Amino acid sequence: MEMFVKKLGNQESGYSGDKPDQRGKYILIPNGFWKHFPPLSTTLLNDQVAIRCVLTDGKEVGLNYYYNNAKFFPQIKKRAHNERRVYRSKTIDGALELDRYVIVAFIKLSNERYSVF
């Protein structure tokens, strides 16, 4: 079983200082865990794929798994980003009560489908 567990930080939960809802919400995937998620390309700028997430109530939602890979495009982008994120939705935030300091887990069920709690 492949599993990814993460404690959400301030920035991932949209905080600027102690003010909520100042930025977009996401889950940063450290590069040691990229293998647990679908492959994304270094030759396509900002490659992305939808992943299917089964929530604790059995509902299934789609989330965007995004590769900010500007590092591989210095002629286009000045900042050398090389990070992957799963962008959160209001549905998953509400169902799992996601916020800063909350632990979220993804269990891989198939290629692009995960149980998330």
MIDOSE-1310 file (N, C-alpha, C; in nm, 2 decimals, decimal comma, always signed):
residues 117
memf	+0,08/-0,12/+0,00/+0,00/+0,00/+0,00/+0,09/+0,12/+0,00; +0,06/+0,21/-0,09/+0,13/+0,34/-0,10/+0,05/+0,45/-0,02; +0,12/+0,52/+0,07/+0,05/+0,62/+0,15/+0,14/+0,74/+0,16; +0,07/+0,86/+0,16/+0,14/+0,99/+0,18/+0,06/+1,06/+0,29
vkkl	+0,13/+1,10/+0,40/+0,07/+1,17/+0,51/+0,15/+1,30/+0,53; +0,07/+1,41/+0,55/+0,13/+1,54/+0,56/+0,05/+1,63/+0,66; +0,12/+1,70/+0,75/+0,06/+1,80/+0,83/+0,06/+1,93/+0,76; -0,05/+1,99/+0,74/-0,07/+2,11/+0,66/-0,01/+2,23/+0,73
gnqe	+0,06/+2,32/+0,65/+0,12/+2,44/+0,71/+0,03/+2,56/+0,69; +0,08/+2,67/+0,74/+0,01/+2,80/+0,73/-0,02/+2,84/+0,58; +0,09/+2,84/+0,50/+0,08/+2,89/+0,37/+0,00/+2,80/+0,28; +0,01/+2,66/+0,31/-0,07/+2,57/+0,23/-0,22/+2,59/+0,26
sgys	-0,26/+2,64/+0,37/-0,39/+2,66/+0,41/-0,44/+2,81/+0,39; -0,37/+2,88/+0,31/-0,41/+3,01/+0,26/-0,39/+3,13/+0,36; -0,31/+3,11/+0,46/-0,28/+3,21/+0,56/-0,16/+3,30/+0,51; -0,18/+3,43/+0,55/-0,07/+3,53/+0,54/-0,06/+3,58/+0,68
gdkp	+0,05/+3,55/+0,75/+0,06/+3,58/+0,89/-0,05/+3,49/+0,96; -0,14/+3,56/+1,03/-0,25/+3,49/+1,10/-0,38/+3,51/+1,03; -0,38/+3,58/+0,91/-0,50/+3,60/+0,84/-0,53/+3,49/+0,75; -0,65/+3,42/+0,76/-0,69/+3,31/+0,67/-0,74/+3,37/+0,54
dqrg	-0,75/+3,28/+0,44/-0,81/+3,30/+0,31/-0,74/+3,42/+0,23; -0,61/+3,43/+0,25/-0,53/+3,53/+0,18/-0,47/+3,47/+0,05; -0,46/+3,34/+0,04/-0,40/+3,28/-0,08/-0,48/+3,15/-0,11; -0,44/+3,09/-0,23/-0,50/+2,96/-0,27/-0,45/+2,85/-0,17
kyil	-0,54/+2,75/-0,16/-0,51/+2,64/-0,07/-0,46/+2,52/-0,15; -0,36/+2,45/-0,10/-0,30/+2,34/-0,17/-0,23/+2,25/-0,07; -0,18/+2,14/-0,12/-0,10/+2,04/-0,04/+0,03/+2,02/-0,11; +0,14/+2,07/-0,05/+0,27/+2,06/-0,12/+0,32/+1,92/-0,10
ipng	+0,36/+1,86/-0,22/+0,41/+1,72/-0,22/+0,56/+1,72/-0,22; +0,63/+1,69/-0,12/+0,78/+1,68/-0,12/+0,83/+1,58/-0,22; +0,94/+1,61/-0,29/+0,99/+1,53/-0,40/+1,01/+1,39/-0,37; +1,04/+1,35/-0,24/+1,05/+1,21/-0,20/+0,92/+1,13/-0,21
fwkh	+0,81/+1,20/-0,23/+0,68/+1,14/-0,24/+0,62/+1,15/-0,38; +0,69/+1,21/-0,47/+0,63/+1,22/-0,61/+0,60/+1,09/-0,67; +0,67/+0,99/-0,63/+0,65/+0,85/-0,69/+0,51/+0,80/-0,65; +0,45/+0,85/-0,55/+0,32/+0,80/-0,50/+0,20/+0,87/-0,58
fppl	+0,24/+0,96/-0,67/+0,14/+1,03/-0,75/+0,17/+1,01/-0,90; +0,07/+1,04/-0,99/+0,10/+1,02/-1,13/+0,22/+1,10/-1,18; +0,29/+1,04/-1,28/+0,41/+1,11/-1,33/+0,37/+1,24/-1,40; +0,45/+1,34/-1,39/+0,43/+1,47/-1,46/+0,56/+1,50/-1,54
sttl	+0,55/+1,57/-1,64/+0,66/+1,60/-1,74/+0,74/+1,72/-1,70; +0,87/+1,71/-1,73/+0,97/+1,82/-1,72/+0,98/+1,89/-1,85; +0,92/+1,84/-1,96/+0,93/+1,90/-2,09/+0,80/+1,98/-2,13; +0,70/+1,97/-2,04/+0,57/+2,04/-2,06/+0,56/+2,14/-1,95
lndq	+0,56/+2,27/-1,98/+0,55/+2,37/-1,88/+0,43/+2,36/-1,79; +0,45/+2,35/-1,66/+0,34/+2,34/-1,56/+0,24/+2,23/-1,59; +0,30/+2,11/-1,62/+0,22/+1,99/-1,64/+0,12/+1,97/-1,53; +0,01/+1,91/-1,55/-0,09/+1,88/-1,45/-0,18/+1,77/-1,49
vair	-0,24/+1,70/-1,39/-0,34/+1,60/-1,42/-0,44/+1,60/-1,30; -0,56/+1,56/-1,34/-0,67/+1,55/-1,23/-0,65/+1,41/-1,16; -0,66/+1,42/-1,03/-0,66/+1,29/-0,96/-0,80/+1,28/-0,89; -0,85/+1,16/-0,88/-0,98/+1,13/-0,82/-0,95/+1,09/-0,67
cvlt	-1,03/+1,16/-0,58/-1,01/+1,14/-0,44/-1,14/+1,09/-0,38; -1,14/+0,98/-0,31/-1,25/+0,92/-0,24/-1,25/+0,97/-0,10; -1,35/+1,05/-0,05/-1,35/+1,10/+0,08/-1,41/+1,00/+0,18; -1,40/+1,04/+0,31/-1,45/+0,95/+0,42/-1,60/+0,91/+0,41
dgke	-1,68/+1,00/+0,35/-1,82/+0,97/+0,33/-1,85/+0,90/+0,20; -1,75/+0,86/+0,13/-1,77/+0,78/+0,01/-1,78/+0,87/-0,12; -1,80/+1,00/-0,10/-1,81/+1,08/-0,22/-1,67/+1,09/-0,29; -1,67/+1,11/-0,42/-1,55/+1,12/-0,49/-1,54/+1,26/-0,56
vgln	-1,42/+1,32/-0,54/-1,40/+1,46/-0,60/-1,27/+1,45/-0,68; -1,26/+1,54/-0,78/-1,14/+1,55/-0,86/-1,06/+1,67/-0,81; -0,93/+1,65/-0,79/-0,84/+1,76/-0,75/-0,73/+1,77/-0,86; -0,67/+1,89/-0,87/-0,57/+1,92/-0,97/-0,43/+1,89/-0,91
yyyn	-0,36/+1,80/-0,96/-0,22/+1,77/-0,92/-0,13/+1,85/-1,02; -0,05/+1,94/-0,98/+0,01/+2,04/-1,06/+0,16/+2,05/-1,04; +0,24/+2,05/-1,15/+0,39/+2,06/-1,14/+0,43/+2,20/-1,18; +0,48/+2,28/-1,08/+0,53/+2,41/-1,11/+0,68/+2,38/-1,14
nakf	+0,71/+2,37/-1,27/+0,84/+2,32/-1,31/+0,92/+2,43/-1,39; +0,91/+2,55/-1,35/+0,97/+2,66/-1,42/+1,13/+2,65/-1,43; +1,18/+2,57/-1,34/+1,33/+2,54/-1,34/+1,37/+2,49/-1,48; +1,29/+2,42/-1,54/+1,32/+2,36/-1,67/+1,30/+2,45/-1,79
fpqi	+1,25/+2,57/-1,77/+1,22/+2,67/-1,87/+1,28/+2,80/-1,84; +1,41/+2,81/-1,82/+1,47/+2,94/-1,79/+1,45/+3,05/-1,89; +1,43/+3,01/-2,02/+1,41/+3,11/-2,12/+1,27/+3,18/-2,11; +1,18/+3,11/-2,04/+1,05/+3,17/-2,03/+1,02/+3,22/-1,89
kkra	+1,07/+3,15/-1,79/+1,04/+3,19/-1,65/+1,17/+3,22/-1,57; +1,17/+3,33/-1,49/+1,29/+3,37/-1,42/+1,31/+3,29/-1,29; +1,20/+3,26/-1,23/+1,21/+3,18/-1,10/+1,22/+3,03/-1,12; +1,31/+2,97/-1,06/+1,35/+2,83/-1,08/+1,26/+2,74/-0,99
hner	+1,13/+2,75/-1,00/+1,04/+2,66/-0,92/+1,06/+2,51/-0,97; +1,05/+2,42/-0,87/+1,05/+2,28/-0,90/+0,97/+2,21/-0,79; +0,84/+2,23/-0,79/+0,75/+2,18/-0,68/+0,62/+2,13/-0,74; +0,56/+2,03/-0,67/+0,44/+1,97/-0,71/+0,34/+2,00/-0,59
rvyr	+0,21/+2,02/-0,63/+0,11/+2,06/-0,54/-0,02/+1,99/-0,58; -0,10/+1,95/-0,48/-0,24/+1,91/-0,51/-0,32/+2,03/-0,46; -0,40/+2,09/-0,55/-0,48/+2,21/-0,52/-0,61/+2,16/-0,45; -0,64/+2,22/-0,34/-0,76/+2,19/-0,26/-0,88/+2,26/-0,32
skti	-1,00/+2,19/-0,29/-1,13/+2,25/-0,33/-1,21/+2,28/-0,20; -1,31/+2,36/-0,21/-1,40/+2,38/-0,10/-1,47/+2,25/-0,05; -1,49/+2,16/-0,15/-1,55/+2,03/-0,11/-1,47/+1,95/-0,02; -1,34/+1,93/-0,06/-1,25/+1,85/+0,02/-1,22/+1,92/+0,16
dgal	-1,20/+2,05/+0,15/-1,17/+2,13/+0,28/-1,29/+2,11/+0,38; -1,41/+2,12/+0,33/-1,53/+2,11/+0,41/-1,55/+1,96/+0,46; -1,53/+1,87/+0,38/-1,55/+1,73/+0,41/-1,45/+1,68/+0,51; -1,33/+1,73/+0,50/-1,22/+1,68/+0,59/-1,18/+1,78/+0,69
eldr	-1,25/+1,90/+0,69/-1,22/+2,01/+0,78/-1,07/+2,04/+0,78; -1,02/+2,06/+0,66/-0,88/+2,09/+0,64/-0,85/+2,23/+0,67; -0,74/+2,25/+0,74/-0,69/+2,39/+0,78/-0,54/+2,37/+0,82; -0,48/+2,47/+0,86/-0,34/+2,46/+0,90/-0,33/+2,36/+1,03
yviv	-0,23/+2,29/+1,03/-0,19/+2,20/+1,14/-0,28/+2,07/+1,14; -0,36/+2,05/+1,04/-0,44/+1,93/+1,02/-0,36/+1,83/+0,94; -0,37/+1,70/+0,98/-0,30/+1,60/+0,91/-0,39/+1,54/+0,80; -0,34/+1,53/+0,68/-0,41/+1,47/+0,57/-0,33/+1,35/+0,52
afik	-0,41/+1,25/+0,47/-0,34/+1,13/+0,42/-0,41/+1,09/+0,29; -0,32/+1,04/+0,20/-0,36/+0,99/+0,07/-0,32/+0,84/+0,06; -0,41/+0,75/+0,03/-0,37/+0,61/+0,01/-0,41/+0,59/-0,14; -0,30/+0,54/-0,21/-0,32/+0,51/-0,35/-0,41/+0,39/-0,37
lsne	-0,52/+0,41/-0,45/-0,61/+0,29/-0,48/-0,58/+0,24/-0,62; -0,55/+0,33/-0,71/-0,51/+0,29/-0,85/-0,43/+0,41/-0,90; -0,40/+0,41/-1,03/-0,31/+0,51/-1,09/-0,34/+0,65/-1,06; -0,46/+0,70/-1,07/-0,50/+0,84/-1,04/-0,61/+0,85/-0,94
rysv	-0,63/+0,75/-0,86/-0,74/+0,75/-0,76/-0,68/+0,72/-0,62; -0,73/+0,80/-0,52/-0,68/+0,79/-0,39/-0,79/+0,80/-0,29; -0,77/+0,73/-0,18/-0,86/+0,75/-0,06/-0,79/+0,86/+0,02; -0,87/+0,96/+0,06/-0,81/+1,08/+0,13/-0,89/+1,10/+0,26
f	-0,81/+1,11/+0,37/-0,88/+1,14/+0,50/-0,79/+1,22/+0,58
